[in-house]
Amino acid sequence: MHRLVIALVTLIGLTGAAVVAGYLFLFSAGADRAAALAPANSAFYVNLYLQPSNGQQMNLSGLIGRLPGFADEASLDEKVDQIVQNLLSGSGLDYRTQVKPWLGDQVAVAGRPGSADPAEAETVVIAAVKDAEAARASVAEIVGDSEETFTAESYGGVDLQVGDTATYAFVDDMLVIGTSVDEVHAVVDASGGADSLADRADFRAAMDALPADHLASAFVDLVALTDAAGVDGEVTEARTASAVLVAERDGLRVSGSAPLGAVDSASAPATPANSEPSTLAEWMPSDTVAEVALFGLRGILEDAEDAAGSAPGGEDIASTLDTLRAVAAFGLGIDIDNDLLPLLDREVGVAITGVDGDMPTGTLLLRPEDADAAAEALGRVADRLGAIGGASDETDVDGTTVTTLSIPDIGEVSYAVVDGTVILGLGADDIGAAIEAHESGASLAASDDYARTFDLAGTRAGSEVYVDVGALVALLGDGIELPDDARDILLQVGSFGLTAPSRPDQIEFHAVLTVDEP
């Protein structure tokens, strides 16, 4: 691959690496100057401030300082430089000598689909330059070492270097590298007063709705992407989506939203189910290392099937699903649509508490709209399995009837219905642990780590994910191959959390990664 193309990829990679390096700068974040140069027709935009505000800098520095090997602030600069140097070593670039001396306070990437193939997106990297002379010398060195031939061109009073696979120029105090000359032309036009991404009302509205003090931001024009993909019809009511990365005292938070179109107040529910907190964590033991809770999984699956059926090649997917229904009906006597899907119409949760060999252990929790109908459906499934050679056994666990179904050549599963919640596990002990967690109050929902995670997220509502990262790494042990320093860092990471409440006027999400004190 040509060196200039590698440079393009490298600058894009810096949007991730510089999150680590951002603490080096002590100045306040300025305006998003790159958005004022990005083409107005950009379908996606990612921006990273390399000089965040003092508050963001202090929080990020404190988080990095908690990680093993980074507590010594005197050597912190060198360690972060070494990380970035290692990340870029495969590209053939030397970060310390070829990038760091001139890289300014901001790096952004804007782009739009070039075709239905995402790999053919037209992109432009806009990087702030703090030392123009050093930047020009570095780029000249990179270009001189490449095999690509560049031709000088003047456009709008700006000197461009045009190659077969990339074009670059210095526009104002920014280095601009595009996958095509048209992208760089658009940046020059914006510099000269033409409309830019920053002039779009939807972009401004999306950014205004998110926290202004952040490390990085992203914007996506969903309509432009779906149109380019050739998808017919409205895939979603949301037209745009945006998110920001924020450094908090105890971790990193990514918050995003997608405004919805006009809402019909007469047909919309007053309180969407997935705007409420999930109740299923109250049934999960406190030693749960990972959990997922979803609202309306039945609707999601049915919508996905409908969308797949109308998409190109969707006939094969529809045929496969029909085959699965037939196998379940004739092989197991189970009517998927009438017996199983109603169990998934409200809350569905999975809790992982351990590992048995290569298989995770835990429970599947369901809170359907109609618990009595769910119990009847499970009874029908048990009867049908019995008719094809399965066995059913009932045991009493602390006053609760637990039914265990044994299926030849497959295994067994136990279930119980308690207080409107269906609990399924690989044995009666799993069911008993869930009941005990709920009755005693010693559940995941009551644990300090779980509460701290969603306090950092700022909310807990709708579908959610929670992972105790350190506990999961310790649980897997030697089952995952990691360098010692990476394992030490992961063990210091506290937890990952994701919550996705749905509001009447928007979809939003908050993802957090906490870092424990040493």
C-alpha positions as CSV (number, residue, x, y, z in Angstrom):
1,M,0.0,0.0,0.0
2,H,1.3,3.4,-0.9
3,R,2.7,5.5,2.0
4,L,0.3,8.4,1.5
5,V,-2.6,6.0,1.8
6,I,-1.0,4.6,4.9
7,A,-0.8,8.2,6.2
8,L,-4.5,8.6,5.6
9,V,-5.3,5.4,7.5
10,T,-2.9,6.5,10.2
11,L,-4.6,9.9,10.8
12,I,-7.9,8.1,11.0
13,G,-6.4,5.7,13.5
14,L,-5.3,8.7,15.6
15,T,-8.9,9.4,16.3
16,G,-8.7,6.4,18.6
17,A,-5.1,6.6,19.8
18,A,-5.3,10.2,20.7
19,V,-8.0,9.6,23.2
20,V,-5.2,8.1,25.2
21,A,-2.8,10.9,24.3
22,G,-5.3,13.8,24.8
23,Y,-4.3,14.3,28.4
24,L,-1.0,15.8,27.2
25,F,-2.6,19.1,26.4
26,L,-3.7,21.6,29.0
27,F,-5.6,24.1,26.9
28,S,-9.4,24.4,26.6
29,A,-11.1,22.9,23.6
30,G,-12.0,25.4,20.9
31,A,-14.7,25.4,18.3
32,D,-15.1,22.5,15.9
33,R,-13.1,24.2,13.1
34,A,-13.0,20.9,11.1
35,A,-16.8,20.8,10.8
36,A,-16.7,24.3,9.1
37,L,-14.5,22.7,6.4
38,A,-16.2,19.3,6.1
39,P,-18.3,18.9,2.9
40,A,-21.9,19.7,3.4
41,N,-23.0,16.4,1.9
42,S,-21.0,14.3,4.5
43,A,-23.0,11.3,5.6
44,F,-20.7,10.6,8.6
45,Y,-18.3,12.8,10.6
46,V,-16.0,11.9,13.5
47,N,-14.1,14.6,15.4
48,L,-11.5,14.3,18.1
49,Y,-10.2,17.1,20.3
50,L,-6.5,16.6,21.1
51,Q,-6.7,19.6,23.4
52,P,-9.8,19.0,25.5
53,S,-11.0,21.4,28.2
54,N,-9.2,21.5,31.5
55,G,-11.9,19.4,33.2
56,Q,-11.8,16.7,30.5
57,Q,-8.0,16.7,30.6
58,M,-8.0,16.3,34.4
59,N,-10.5,13.5,34.4
60,L,-8.8,11.6,31.6
61,S,-5.4,12.0,33.2
62,G,-6.8,10.7,36.5
63,L,-8.3,7.6,34.7
64,I,-5.0,6.8,32.9
65,G,-3.1,7.2,36.2
66,R,-5.2,4.4,37.8
67,L,-4.0,1.9,35.2
68,P,-1.1,-0.4,36.1
69,G,2.2,1.0,34.9
70,F,0.8,4.5,34.5
71,A,0.7,5.8,38.1
72,D,4.1,7.6,37.7
73,E,3.0,10.9,36.2
74,A,6.6,11.9,35.6
75,S,6.9,9.1,33.0
76,L,3.3,9.3,31.7
77,D,4.1,11.4,28.6
78,E,6.7,8.9,27.5
79,K,4.5,5.9,28.1
80,V,1.6,7.3,26.1
81,D,4.0,8.3,23.3
82,Q,5.3,4.7,23.3
83,I,1.7,3.4,23.0
84,V,0.9,5.6,20.0
85,Q,4.3,4.8,18.5
86,N,3.6,1.1,18.7
87,L,0.1,1.5,17.3
88,L,1.5,3.2,14.2
89,S,4.6,1.0,13.8
90,G,2.9,-1.2,11.3
91,S,2.2,1.7,9.0
92,G,5.9,2.6,8.5
93,L,5.4,6.0,10.1
94,D,7.4,7.3,13.1
95,Y,4.9,9.1,15.4
96,R,7.5,11.0,17.4
97,T,9.4,12.4,14.4
98,Q,6.8,12.5,11.6
99,V,3.5,13.2,13.3
100,K,3.7,14.6,16.8
101,P,5.9,17.7,16.1
102,W,3.2,19.2,13.8
103,L,-0.1,17.7,14.8
104,G,-2.4,20.3,16.3
105,D,-5.5,20.3,18.5
106,Q,-8.0,18.5,16.3
107,V,-8.4,15.5,14.0
108,A,-11.6,14.8,12.1
109,V,-12.8,12.4,9.4
110,A,-15.8,13.1,7.2
111,G,-17.2,11.0,4.4
112,R,-20.1,9.8,2.3
113,P,-20.9,6.6,0.5
114,G,-19.3,6.3,-2.9
115,S,-21.6,3.4,-3.8
116,A,-23.7,0.7,-2.0
117,D,-20.4,-0.8,-1.0
118,P,-19.3,0.7,2.4
119,A,-15.7,0.0,1.5
120,E,-15.9,2.5,-1.3
121,A,-16.8,5.5,0.8
122,E,-15.3,8.9,-0.2
123,T,-13.5,10.2,2.9
124,V,-11.5,13.2,3.9
125,V,-9.3,13.6,6.9
126,I,-8.9,17.1,8.3
127,A,-6.0,17.5,10.8
128,A,-5.1,20.7,12.6
129,V,-1.5,21.8,12.1
130,K,0.4,23.7,14.8
131,D,3.7,23.9,12.9
132,A,3.1,24.4,9.2
133,E,6.8,24.2,8.2
134,A,7.2,20.9,10.1
135,A,4.0,19.5,8.6
136,R,5.0,20.3,5.0
137,A,8.4,18.8,5.5
138,S,6.9,15.6,7.1
139,V,4.4,15.2,4.3
140,A,7.0,15.8,1.7
141,E,9.2,13.1,3.3
142,I,6.3,10.6,3.3
143,V,5.4,11.4,-0.3
144,G,9.0,11.2,-1.4
145,D,9.2,7.7,0.0
146,S,6.0,6.5,-1.7
147,E,5.7,5.0,-5.1
148,E,2.8,7.2,-6.1
149,T,3.1,10.1,-8.5
150,F,1.5,13.4,-7.6
151,T,0.6,16.3,-9.8
152,A,0.4,19.9,-8.7
153,E,-2.9,21.6,-9.2
154,S,-4.3,25.0,-8.1
155,Y,-7.9,25.2,-7.0
156,G,-9.6,28.2,-5.4
157,G,-6.2,29.7,-4.7
158,V,-5.0,26.6,-2.8
159,D,-2.2,24.3,-4.0
160,L,-3.2,20.6,-4.2
161,Q,-1.2,17.5,-4.8
162,V,-3.3,15.0,-6.8
163,G,-2.5,11.3,-6.9
164,D,-4.2,8.2,-8.2
165,T,-5.4,7.1,-4.8
166,A,-5.3,10.3,-2.7
167,T,-5.1,14.0,-2.8
168,Y,-3.8,16.3,-0.2
169,A,-3.5,20.1,0.5
170,F,-3.0,22.6,3.3
171,V,-6.2,24.5,3.7
172,D,-6.1,27.4,6.2
173,D,-4.2,25.8,9.1
174,M,-5.4,22.3,8.4
175,L,-3.9,19.4,6.5
176,V,-6.6,17.8,4.3
177,I,-6.2,14.4,2.8
178,G,-9.0,13.0,0.6
179,T,-9.6,9.7,-1.2
180,S,-10.6,11.7,-4.2
181,V,-9.8,15.2,-5.6
182,D,-13.5,16.1,-5.4
183,E,-13.5,15.7,-1.6
184,V,-10.6,18.1,-1.3
185,H,-12.2,20.5,-3.7
186,A,-15.3,20.5,-1.4
187,V,-13.1,21.4,1.6
188,V,-11.5,24.3,-0.4
189,D,-15.0,25.5,-1.4
190,A,-16.2,25.5,2.2
191,S,-13.1,27.4,3.2
192,G,-14.1,30.0,0.6
193,G,-17.6,30.4,1.9
194,A,-19.6,27.6,0.4
195,D,-21.9,25.6,2.7
196,S,-20.2,23.1,5.0
197,L,-21.4,20.4,7.4
198,A,-21.4,23.0,10.2
199,D,-24.0,25.0,8.2
200,R,-26.5,22.1,8.1
201,A,-29.4,22.6,10.5
202,D,-29.6,18.8,11.4
203,F,-25.9,18.7,12.3
204,R,-26.2,21.8,14.5
205,A,-29.3,20.4,16.2
206,A,-27.6,17.1,16.8
207,M,-24.6,18.6,18.4
208,D,-26.6,21.1,20.5
209,A,-28.5,18.2,22.0
210,L,-25.3,16.6,23.4
211,P,-22.9,17.7,26.2
212,A,-20.7,20.5,24.8
213,D,-17.7,19.5,27.0
214,H,-16.3,16.3,25.4
215,L,-13.3,14.5,24.0
216,A,-14.8,13.3,20.7
217,S,-18.0,13.5,18.8
218,A,-19.7,11.6,15.9
219,F,-22.6,12.4,13.5
220,V,-24.4,10.1,11.1
221,D,-26.9,11.0,8.4
222,L,-28.9,7.8,8.4
223,V,-31.1,8.7,5.4
224,A,-28.0,9.3,3.2
225,L,-26.5,5.9,4.3
226,T,-29.7,3.9,3.7
227,D,-30.3,5.7,0.4
228,A,-26.8,4.8,-0.8
229,A,-27.3,1.2,0.3
230,G,-30.4,1.0,-1.9
231,V,-32.8,0.1,1.0
232,D,-36.4,0.8,0.0
233,G,-38.7,2.5,2.5
234,E,-38.2,3.9,5.9
235,V,-35.8,1.7,7.9
236,T,-36.2,3.9,10.9
237,E,-38.0,7.1,12.0
238,A,-34.7,8.6,12.9
239,R,-33.0,10.6,10.3
240,T,-29.7,11.4,12.1
241,A,-27.7,10.0,15.0
242,S,-25.0,11.6,17.0
243,A,-22.8,10.8,20.0
244,V,-20.0,12.3,22.2
245,L,-17.2,10.7,24.3
246,V,-16.9,12.3,27.7
247,A,-14.2,11.7,30.4
248,E,-15.8,11.5,33.9
249,R,-14.1,11.1,37.2
250,D,-14.7,7.4,37.4
251,G,-14.7,6.3,33.8
252,L,-15.5,7.1,30.2
253,R,-19.0,7.7,28.9
254,V,-20.4,7.7,25.4
255,S,-23.8,9.3,25.1
256,G,-25.8,9.5,21.9
257,S,-29.2,10.1,20.5
258,A,-31.3,9.8,17.4
259,P,-34.3,12.2,17.1
260,L,-37.4,10.6,15.8
261,G,-39.8,12.0,13.2
262,A,-43.2,13.5,14.0
263,V,-44.9,11.3,16.6
264,D,-48.6,10.6,16.4
265,S,-49.6,11.3,20.0
266,A,-52.9,9.5,19.5
267,S,-51.3,6.1,18.7
268,A,-48.0,6.4,20.6
269,P,-48.1,4.9,24.1
270,A,-48.0,7.4,26.9
271,T,-45.0,5.6,28.5
272,P,-43.1,3.3,26.1
273,A,-42.1,0.1,27.8
274,N,-38.4,0.6,27.0
275,S,-38.4,4.0,28.7
276,E,-38.6,2.2,32.1
277,P,-35.8,0.5,34.0
278,S,-35.6,-3.3,33.5
279,T,-36.7,-5.3,36.5
280,L,-34.8,-8.5,35.7
281,A,-31.5,-7.5,37.4
282,E,-33.5,-8.0,40.7
283,W,-33.6,-11.7,39.9
284,M,-29.9,-12.0,39.1
285,P,-27.5,-13.2,41.8
286,S,-25.0,-10.6,43.0
287,D,-22.1,-12.5,41.6
288,T,-23.4,-12.2,38.0
289,V,-20.5,-11.2,35.8
290,A,-22.5,-10.2,32.7
291,E,-26.1,-9.6,31.8
292,V,-28.2,-8.4,28.9
293,A,-31.8,-7.2,29.2
294,L,-33.9,-6.3,26.2
295,F,-37.4,-4.9,25.8
296,G,-39.7,-6.0,23.0
297,L,-37.5,-8.7,21.5
298,R,-40.5,-10.3,19.8
299,G,-41.2,-7.1,17.9
300,I,-37.5,-6.7,17.0
301,L,-37.4,-10.3,15.6
302,E,-40.6,-9.9,13.6
303,D,-39.5,-6.5,12.2
304,A,-36.1,-8.0,11.3
305,E,-37.8,-10.9,9.5
306,D,-40.1,-8.5,7.6
307,A,-37.1,-6.3,6.6
308,A,-35.1,-9.3,5.5
309,G,-37.9,-10.6,3.4
310,S,-38.1,-7.3,1.4
311,A,-34.3,-6.9,1.1
312,P,-32.3,-8.2,-1.9
313,G,-31.6,-11.9,-1.3
314,G,-34.1,-11.9,1.5
315,E,-36.0,-14.8,0.0
316,D,-33.3,-17.2,1.2
317,I,-33.6,-15.8,4.8
318,A,-37.3,-16.2,4.7
319,S,-37.0,-19.7,3.4
320,T,-34.5,-20.6,6.2
321,L,-36.9,-19.3,8.9
322,D,-39.8,-21.2,7.5
323,T,-37.6,-24.3,7.6
324,L,-36.8,-23.7,11.2
325,R,-40.4,-23.4,12.0
326,A,-41.2,-26.7,10.3
327,V,-38.3,-28.5,12.1
328,A,-39.5,-27.2,15.4
329,A,-43.1,-28.2,14.7
330,F,-42.5,-31.7,13.3
331,G,-39.3,-32.5,15.2
332,L,-40.1,-31.1,18.7
333,G,-43.8,-30.4,18.5
334,I,-43.2,-26.7,19.2
335,D,-45.2,-23.9,17.5
336,I,-42.6,-21.1,17.5
337,D,-45.1,-18.3,16.7
338,N,-47.7,-19.2,19.2
339,D,-45.7,-21.0,22.0
340,L,-42.3,-19.2,22.1
341,L,-42.6,-15.7,20.6
342,P,-45.2,-14.5,23.1
343,L,-42.7,-15.2,25.8
344,L,-40.5,-12.4,24.3
345,D,-43.0,-9.6,24.0
346,R,-41.8,-7.5,27.0
347,E,-38.6,-8.1,28.9
348,V,-35.9,-10.7,28.1
349,G,-32.7,-11.1,30.1
350,V,-29.7,-13.3,30.2
351,A,-27.5,-13.5,33.3
352,I,-24.1,-15.2,33.2
353,T,-22.7,-16.3,36.6
354,G,-19.8,-18.6,35.6
355,V,-18.3,-21.0,33.2
356,D,-18.7,-24.8,33.2
357,G,-16.1,-26.2,30.8
358,D,-16.6,-24.3,27.5
359,M,-20.2,-23.3,28.4
360,P,-21.4,-20.3,30.3
361,T,-23.7,-20.9,33.2
362,G,-26.6,-18.7,34.4
363,T,-30.3,-18.1,33.7
364,L,-32.6,-16.8,31.0
365,L,-35.3,-14.5,32.5
366,L,-38.5,-13.6,30.8
367,R,-41.2,-11.1,31.9
368,P,-43.9,-11.4,29.3
369,E,-47.1,-9.3,29.2
370,D,-49.2,-12.2,30.3
371,A,-47.4,-14.5,32.7
372,D,-50.4,-16.9,33.0
373,A,-50.5,-17.4,29.2
374,A,-46.7,-17.9,29.3
375,A,-47.0,-20.7,31.9
376,E,-49.7,-22.3,29.8
377,A,-47.4,-22.1,26.7
378,L,-44.5,-23.7,28.6
379,G,-46.9,-26.5,29.8
380,R,-47.9,-27.2,26.2
381,V,-44.2,-27.3,25.2
382,A,-43.6,-29.8,28.0
383,D,-46.5,-32.0,26.9
384,R,-45.4,-32.0,23.3
385,L,-41.8,-32.9,24.2
386,G,-43.1,-35.7,26.3
387,A,-45.0,-37.0,23.3
388,I,-41.8,-37.4,21.3
389,G,-39.8,-39.1,24.1
390,G,-38.8,-36.3,26.4
391,A,-39.2,-36.5,30.2
392,S,-40.7,-34.0,32.6
393,D,-40.0,-33.8,36.4
394,E,-41.2,-31.5,39.1
395,T,-39.3,-30.5,42.2
396,D,-39.9,-28.1,45.1
397,V,-37.4,-25.3,45.6
398,D,-38.2,-23.2,48.7
399,G,-41.9,-23.5,48.0
400,T,-41.7,-23.0,44.2
401,T,-42.4,-25.7,41.7
402,V,-39.5,-26.1,39.3
403,T,-40.1,-28.2,36.2
404,T,-37.2,-29.9,34.5
405,L,-37.5,-31.1,30.9
406,S,-35.1,-33.7,29.6
407,I,-34.7,-33.9,25.8
408,P,-33.0,-37.0,24.3
409,D,-29.6,-36.2,22.7
410,I,-30.0,-32.5,23.6
411,G,-30.0,-32.1,27.3
412,E,-32.2,-30.7,30.0
413,V,-33.7,-27.3,31.0
414,S,-35.5,-26.2,34.1
415,Y,-38.0,-23.5,34.5
416,A,-40.4,-21.9,37.0
417,V,-42.8,-19.0,36.9
418,V,-42.6,-16.7,39.9
419,D,-44.3,-13.4,40.4
420,G,-44.9,-12.9,36.7
421,T,-41.3,-13.8,35.8
422,V,-40.3,-16.9,33.9
423,I,-36.9,-18.3,35.0
424,L,-35.1,-20.8,32.9
425,G,-31.8,-22.5,33.7
426,L,-29.8,-25.7,33.1
427,G,-30.9,-27.1,36.4
428,A,-33.0,-26.5,39.5
429,D,-30.0,-24.9,41.3
430,D,-30.0,-22.1,38.8
431,I,-33.6,-21.4,39.4
432,G,-33.1,-21.5,43.1
433,A,-30.3,-19.0,43.0
434,A,-32.5,-16.5,41.1
435,I,-35.3,-16.9,43.5
436,E,-33.0,-16.5,46.5
437,A,-31.4,-13.3,44.9
438,H,-34.9,-11.8,44.5
439,E,-36.3,-12.7,47.9
440,S,-33.2,-11.8,49.9
441,G,-32.4,-8.6,48.1
442,A,-28.8,-9.8,47.5
443,S,-29.2,-9.3,43.7
444,L,-27.1,-7.7,41.0
445,A,-29.5,-4.7,41.0
446,A,-28.5,-4.0,44.7
447,S,-24.8,-4.3,44.2
448,D,-22.5,-1.3,44.5
449,D,-20.7,-1.9,41.2
450,Y,-23.9,-2.2,39.2
451,A,-25.3,1.0,40.8
452,R,-22.0,2.9,40.2
453,T,-22.0,1.9,36.6
454,F,-25.4,3.3,35.8
455,D,-24.9,6.3,38.0
456,L,-22.0,7.2,35.7
457,A,-24.3,6.6,32.7
458,G,-26.7,9.1,34.1
459,T,-29.7,7.0,33.6
460,R,-30.9,3.3,33.6
461,A,-33.9,2.6,31.4
462,G,-34.8,0.4,28.5
463,S,-32.6,-2.3,27.2
464,E,-29.2,-2.6,29.0
465,V,-25.9,-4.5,29.1
466,Y,-23.7,-4.9,32.2
467,V,-20.3,-6.6,32.3
468,D,-18.0,-6.8,35.3
469,V,-14.9,-6.7,33.2
470,G,-12.3,-7.6,35.8
471,A,-14.4,-10.5,37.1
472,L,-15.0,-11.8,33.6
473,V,-11.3,-11.7,32.8
474,A,-10.5,-13.5,36.1
475,L,-13.2,-16.0,35.5
476,L,-11.9,-16.9,32.0
477,G,-8.4,-17.1,33.3
478,D,-6.0,-18.8,30.9
479,G,-8.9,-19.4,28.5
480,I,-8.1,-16.2,26.8
481,E,-4.5,-15.4,25.7
482,L,-3.5,-11.9,26.6
483,P,-0.2,-10.2,27.3
484,D,0.5,-9.7,31.0
485,D,0.3,-5.9,30.9
486,A,-3.0,-6.1,28.9
487,R,-4.5,-8.5,31.5
488,D,-3.4,-6.3,34.4
489,I,-5.1,-3.3,32.8
490,L,-8.3,-5.2,32.2
491,L,-8.3,-6.4,35.8
492,Q,-8.1,-2.8,36.8
493,V,-11.1,-1.9,34.6
494,G,-14.3,-2.0,36.7
495,S,-17.3,-2.5,34.5
496,F,-19.0,-1.8,31.2
497,G,-22.5,-0.6,31.1
498,L,-25.0,0.3,28.3
499,T,-28.5,1.6,28.7
500,A,-30.7,2.5,25.8
501,P,-34.0,4.2,26.9
502,S,-36.5,5.1,24.2
503,R,-38.3,8.4,24.5
504,P,-41.4,9.5,22.6
505,D,-39.3,11.9,20.5
506,Q,-35.9,10.2,20.3
507,I,-33.8,7.1,20.8
508,E,-30.8,7.5,23.1
509,F,-28.0,5.5,24.6
510,H,-25.4,5.8,27.2
511,A,-22.3,3.5,27.4
512,V,-19.8,3.7,30.1
513,L,-16.5,2.1,31.1
514,T,-15.5,2.5,34.7
515,V,-11.9,2.3,36.0
516,D,-11.3,1.2,39.6
517,E,-9.1,3.0,42.1
518,P,-5.7,1.1,42.5
